[in-house]
């Protein structure tokens, strides 16, 4: 019985590695997008304040 599990593990291991790699890349992309949106909103708020314009209503989460 022990001899049959090793080939099964070697067969499924590439799928697991690719899945984990894909998950990490996708999670990183989503986090970078979220961080970029926050930075852009902060810069936009600073520029609006410099020009004396009112701040944008809400936190932008409704978009």
Backbone as CSV, one residue per row, in Angstrom:
resi,resn,N_x,N_y,N_z,CA_x,CA_y,CA_z,C_x,C_y,C_z
1,UNK,0.821,-1.197,0.000,0.000,0.000,0.000,0.867,1.264,0.000
2,UNK,1.998,1.251,0.693,2.864,2.429,0.754,3.495,2.742,-0.593
3,UNK,3.723,1.734,-1.428,4.346,1.955,-2.729,3.419,2.669,-3.699
4,UNK,2.125,2.632,-3.490,1.185,3.248,-4.431,0.952,4.739,-4.149
5,UNK,1.284,5.214,-2.964,1.029,6.613,-2.630,2.092,7.564,-3.182
6,UNK,3.302,7.092,-3.344,4.360,7.965,-3.844,4.096,8.436,-5.281
7,UNK,3.707,7.570,-6.207,3.379,8.071,-7.553,2.178,9.019,-7.571
8,UNK,1.226,8.776,-6.703,0.057,9.663,-6.617,0.500,11.042,-6.135
9,UNK,1.369,11.086,-5.162,1.879,12.364,-4.659,2.654,13.102,-5.743
10,UNK,3.526,12.397,-6.472,4.290,13.028,-7.541,3.390,13.494,-8.677
11,UNK,2.272,12.828,-8.883,1.351,13.220,-9.949,0.574,14.480,-9.582
12,UNK,0.227,14.649,-8.324,-0.597,15.788,-7.915,0.248,16.989,-7.492
13,UNK,1.514,16.782,-7.193,2.377,17.859,-6.720,2.504,19.025,-7.714
14,UNK,2.692,18.811,-9.012,2.764,19.963,-9.927,1.489,20.806,-9.941
15,UNK,0.353,20.165,-9.853,-0.915,20.901,-9.823,-1.015,21.768,-8.573
16,UNK,-0.595,21.245,-7.453,-0.641,22.000,-6.205,0.322,23.186,-6.267
17,UNK,1.524,22.958,-6.781,2.517,24.039,-6.864,2.033,25.150,-7.794
18,UNK,1.493,24.790,-8.946,0.988,25.795,-9.883,-0.190,26.550,-9.274
19,UNK,-1.070,25.857,-8.579,-2.231,26.499,-7.949,-1.804,27.497,-6.878
20,UNK,-0.852,27.117,-6.053,-0.374,28.015,-4.999,0.324,29.229,-5.614
21,UNK,1.135,28.999,-6.644,1.816,30.105,-7.318,0.806,31.073,-7.937
22,UNK,-0.197,30.543,-8.611,-1.238,31.384,-9.210,-1.969,32.187,-8.146
23,UNK,-2.306,31.546,-7.026,-2.992,32.229,-5.941,-2.151,33.388,-5.409
24,UNK,-0.862,33.160,-5.196,-0.004,34.206,-4.651,0.158,35.371,-5.625
25,UNK,0.284,35.077,-6.910,0.401,36.138,-7.906,-0.888,36.949,-7.980
26,UNK,-2.022,36.285,-7.989,-3.306,36.981,-8.054,-3.546,37.818,-6.806
27,UNK,-3.209,37.276,-5.640,-3.379,38.021,-4.398,-2.491,39.261,-4.387
28,UNK,-1.274,39.131,-4.886,-0.368,40.278,-4.952,-0.898,41.356,-5.877
29,UNK,-1.447,40.953,-7.017,-2.000,41.923,-7.963,-3.191,42.659,-7.361
30,UNK,-4.036,41.952,-6.665,-5.208,42.585,-6.043,-4.776,43.550,-4.945
31,UNK,-3.799,43.142,-4.147,-3.307,44.032,-3.094,-2.639,45.275,-3.669
32,UNK,-1.858,45.113,-4.744,-1.219,46.277,-5.363,-2.263,47.244,-5.904
33,UNK,-3.330,46.716,-6.509,-4.384,47.574,-7.037,-5.053,48.351,-5.910
34,UNK,-5.337,47.672,-4.817,-5.981,48.326,-3.681,-5.090,49.430,-3.111
35,UNK,-3.804,49.147,-2.990,-2.860,50.137,-2.467,-2.736,51.326,-3.409
36,UNK,-2.708,51.042,-4.714,-2.606,52.121,-5.693,-3.839,53.020,-5.657
37,UNK,-5.006,52.428,-5.503,-6.240,53.235,-5.427,-6.243,54.127,-4.193
38,UNK,-5.766,53.600,-3.062,-5.697,54.410,-1.841,-4.731,55.571,-2.012
39,UNK,-3.586,55.296,-2.613,-2.592,56.359,-2.828,-3.141,57.409,-3.785
40,UNK,-3.810,56.979,-4.849,-4.380,57.918,-5.808,-5.452,58.781,-5.137
41,UNK,-6.297,58.181,-4.297,-7.336,58.943,-3.602,-6.708,59.963,-2.655
42,UNK,-5.620,59.584,-1.993,-4.946,60.516,-1.086,-4.349,61.689,-1.858
43,UNK,-3.706,61.405,-2.981,-3.117,62.474,-3.801,-4.216,63.373,-4.358
44,UNK,-5.313,62.775,-4.799,-6.421,63.573,-5.333,-6.999,64.482,-4.258
45,UNK,-7.125,63.969,-3.031,-7.649,64.791,-1.938,-6.707,65.956,-1.639
46,UNK,-5.401,65.703,-1.686,-4.440,66.782,-1.452,-4.528,67.842,-2.547
47,UNK,-4.649,67.427,-3.785,-4.744,68.385,-4.890,-6.040,69.188,-4.826
48,UNK,-7.130,68.535,-4.445,-8.400,69.261,-4.313,-8.304,70.286,-3.182
49,UNK,-7.626,69.918,-2.100,-7.478,70.841,-0.975,-6.617,72.044,-1.373
50,UNK,-5.579,71.802,-2.185,-4.727,72.904,-2.644,-5.521,73.910,-3.466
51,UNK,-6.452,73.413,-4.260,-7.227,74.293,-5.148,-8.471,74.848,-4.476
52,UNK,-8.726,74.454,-3.235,-9.870,74.975,-2.501,-11.185,74.316,-2.879
53,UNK,-11.122,73.148,-3.491,-12.335,72.423,-3.870,-12.817,71.574,-2.697
54,UNK,-14.115,71.310,-2.636,-14.614,70.472,-1.543,-14.141,69.025,-1.731
55,UNK,-14.002,68.299,-0.634,-13.587,66.894,-0.746,-14.670,66.061,-1.425
56,UNK,-14.253,64.964,-2.008,-15.188,64.060,-2.677,-16.045,63.374,-1.614
57,UNK,-17.354,63.297,-1.847,-18.255,62.664,-0.879,-17.987,61.167,-0.826
58,UNK,-17.997,60.595,0.368,-17.804,59.154,0.540,-16.340,58.786,0.511
59,UNK,-16.107,57.469,0.682,-14.727,56.990,0.705,-14.340,56.311,-0.595
60,UNK,-15.215,56.316,-1.573,-14.893,55.708,-2.860,-15.183,54.219,-2.922
61,UNK,-15.731,53.649,-1.857,-16.010,52.212,-1.827,-17.238,51.851,-2.648
62,UNK,-18.077,52.840,-2.972,-19.307,52.557,-3.727,-19.052,52.346,-5.210
63,UNK,-17.853,52.625,-5.677,-17.538,52.491,-7.105,-17.517,51.086,-7.543
